[in-house]
Amino acid sequence: MQSIGLSKYRGIATSLAVVCLASGSYSVIDRVANALSIDSISRAIYENTRILENLLRRYRDSGGKQGICEEKFESGGRELTRVRVILDGEEYVVDGYLADNEQVRAFLEDASRDVRLARSVASYAMSMVASCLSAASRRSA
């Protein structure tokens, strides 16, 4: 069996995880994980992208008090990216970056050939959510 190479889809997984954290709902990730066809995957990614756009706009319009933003930072001499989720006084940080149009296109094309890819990316996204929530609970303890 061939390896999937999930790192190629980190932006997709991060985008799914950010929407999950911001909305408090696993709905979109669940829809991707349980999709039986590319049509279901496409609709879930479309919805996720609309929510992301709204969260990015909210961040801009609120002066950084609500929504999401990508941040570049340096660690160990390397430039990395993370996404901050700020809503109702809660803040989460997801290590990763939001998917761009090319990554979304490539993911949809690859998932159309094998829907199991979408399930794997959804699992990756859920692990990001769990890791983020775990880190947040350690910070508040």
C-alpha positions as CSV (number, residue, x, y, z in Angstrom):
1,M,0.0,0.0,0.0
2,Q,1.3,3.4,-0.9
3,S,1.9,6.1,1.7
4,I,-0.5,9.1,1.5
5,G,2.0,11.8,2.4
6,L,-0.3,13.8,4.7
7,S,2.2,16.7,5.1
8,K,1.2,17.7,1.6
9,Y,-2.3,18.4,3.0
10,R,-1.3,20.2,6.2
11,G,-3.0,23.4,5.0
12,I,-6.3,21.5,4.5
13,A,-6.1,19.9,7.9
14,T,-5.2,23.2,9.6
15,S,-8.2,24.9,7.9
16,L,-10.6,22.2,9.0
17,A,-9.2,22.3,12.6
18,V,-9.4,26.1,12.8
19,V,-13.1,26.1,11.8
20,C,-13.8,23.3,14.3
21,L,-12.2,25.3,17.1
22,A,-13.8,28.6,16.1
23,S,-17.3,27.1,15.8
24,G,-17.1,24.6,18.6
25,S,-18.5,22.0,16.2
26,Y,-17.0,18.9,14.6
27,S,-19.6,19.0,11.8
28,V,-17.4,19.8,8.8
29,I,-14.6,17.5,9.9
30,D,-17.1,14.7,10.4
31,R,-18.6,15.3,7.0
32,V,-15.2,15.0,5.4
33,A,-14.3,11.9,7.5
34,N,-17.6,10.2,6.6
35,A,-17.8,11.3,2.9
36,L,-18.6,8.5,0.4
37,S,-18.1,10.7,-2.7
38,I,-16.1,13.6,-4.0
39,D,-19.3,15.6,-4.1
40,S,-19.7,15.4,-0.3
41,I,-16.1,16.3,0.2
42,S,-16.4,19.3,-2.2
43,R,-19.4,20.6,-0.4
44,A,-17.8,20.3,3.0
45,I,-14.6,22.1,1.8
46,Y,-16.8,24.8,0.2
47,E,-18.6,25.3,3.6
48,N,-15.3,25.3,5.5
49,T,-13.8,27.9,3.1
50,R,-16.8,30.2,3.5
51,I,-16.5,30.0,7.3
52,L,-12.8,30.7,7.1
53,E,-13.4,33.8,5.0
54,N,-16.0,35.0,7.5
55,L,-13.5,34.4,10.4
56,L,-10.7,36.3,8.6
57,R,-13.0,39.2,7.9
58,R,-14.2,39.2,11.5
59,Y,-10.6,39.5,12.7
60,R,-9.9,42.4,10.4
61,D,-13.2,44.2,11.3
62,S,-12.8,43.7,15.0
63,G,-9.3,45.1,15.1
64,G,-7.9,41.6,16.1
65,K,-10.3,41.0,19.0
66,Q,-12.3,38.2,17.3
67,G,-11.7,35.7,14.4
68,I,-8.6,34.1,13.0
69,C,-5.3,35.2,11.7
70,E,-2.1,33.6,10.4
71,E,1.1,34.6,12.0
72,K,4.7,34.1,11.0
73,F,7.2,33.5,13.8
74,E,10.8,32.3,14.1
75,S,11.8,29.2,15.9
76,G,15.2,27.5,15.8
77,G,16.3,29.8,13.0
78,R,13.3,28.8,10.8
79,E,10.3,30.8,9.9
80,L,7.1,29.0,10.8
81,T,3.4,29.8,10.5
82,R,0.6,29.3,13.0
83,V,-3.1,30.3,13.1
84,R,-4.6,32.1,16.1
85,V,-8.2,31.6,16.8
86,I,-9.7,34.3,19.1
87,L,-13.4,34.1,20.0
88,D,-15.3,35.2,23.1
89,G,-12.2,35.7,25.2
90,E,-10.8,32.3,24.3
91,E,-7.7,31.9,22.3
92,Y,-6.3,28.8,20.6
93,V,-3.1,28.5,18.5
94,V,-2.9,25.9,15.7
95,D,0.6,25.1,14.3
96,G,0.1,25.2,10.6
97,Y,-1.2,27.4,7.8
98,L,-4.5,28.0,6.0
99,A,-4.8,26.2,2.7
100,D,-4.4,28.4,-0.4
101,N,-6.4,27.8,-3.7
102,E,-3.8,25.6,-5.2
103,Q,-3.8,23.3,-2.1
104,V,-7.6,23.1,-2.1
105,R,-7.6,22.3,-5.9
106,A,-4.9,19.6,-5.5
107,F,-6.7,18.1,-2.5
108,L,-10.0,17.9,-4.3
109,E,-8.4,16.3,-7.4
110,D,-6.5,13.8,-5.3
111,A,-9.6,13.0,-3.1
112,S,-11.7,12.5,-6.3
113,R,-9.3,9.6,-7.1
114,D,-9.5,8.1,-3.6
115,V,-12.0,9.3,-0.9
116,R,-9.9,7.5,1.8
117,L,-7.5,10.5,1.4
118,A,-10.2,12.8,2.8
119,R,-10.8,10.5,5.8
120,S,-7.1,10.6,6.5
121,V,-6.9,14.4,6.3
122,A,-10.0,14.6,8.6
123,S,-8.2,12.4,11.1
124,Y,-5.1,14.7,10.9
125,A,-7.3,17.7,11.5
126,M,-8.9,16.1,14.5
127,S,-5.5,15.4,16.0
128,M,-4.7,19.1,15.5
129,V,-7.8,20.0,17.4
130,A,-7.1,17.6,20.3
131,S,-3.5,18.8,20.5
132,C,-4.6,22.4,20.5
133,L,-7.2,21.9,23.2
134,S,-4.7,19.9,25.3
135,A,-2.2,22.7,25.1
136,A,-4.8,25.3,26.0
137,S,-5.9,23.3,29.0
138,R,-2.3,23.0,30.2
139,R,-1.8,26.8,29.8
140,S,-4.9,27.5,31.9
141,A,-4.1,25.0,34.7
